[in-house]
Amino acid sequence: MNYTISPHPQGSAEWRADRCGLATGSAIDAIFTKTAAGKPGAARADYCLQLALERLTGAPEGNDFTSKEMEWGTEQEPFSRMAYETATGLMVHEAGFLYLTHLKAGCSLDGFVDDGGRRGIWESKSPKSKTHLGYLEAGVVPAKYIPQIEHNLWVTGAQFCDFQSFDPRFPPKLQRFCVRYERDEARITAHAAAVKVFLAEVDALETKLRQMAA
């Protein structure tokens, strides 16, 4: 096992400290942003600076803003988990923040699942009803979440991710959309390489800022 599991509750000060300066799954899509000309996007530079500053100060960037949609998603996660377990017969095992022992990267999981001896992860979303309908109609993992899923598969070494969208406002048969995303070693290798390049940029910026502050 190449990762450590934090014992601290999600959202706690200790949990934030564990994540400080690390590239995490929830924000990893920033490193893949591109401009119209194909150059690295502003979000990548912003995330690089954020992580470098967190390492310098030891203070994780605070984000206490919560929208109604975010609160809804948090409230629905236990019900989403129960719906998944009832439909599949698989149990979701909750886990804290996981971080690699050899790189400054980690992820927060909604849970681990085991299916016939295969180790997987579970990712749950409870979006707006219009968004949920779009997921039902498309029938695939939304492209916006693929970087996060591949990051989490890379960190954990899991073999698959069951992505679920849950909305109890729909009729019972339409409340749960779930699709399995299988691990692809070529994609995971490419993802790992991209994260390592990004982390080298963070290291270089951190060194530069330390020299400037000396």
Protein Blocks (a to p, Z undefined) as FASTA:
>chain_A
ZZdcdfbdehiaklmmmmgopacfklmmmmmgccfkopacfklmmmmmmmmmmmmnopac
ddfbccfklmmmmmmmmmmmmmmmmmnopacddddddddfkbccddddfbdcdeehiacd
dddddddfklmmmmmmnopacfklmmmmmmmmmmnopabdcdddddfkbcfklmpccddd
dddfklmmmmmmmmmmmmmmmmmmmmmmmmmmZZ
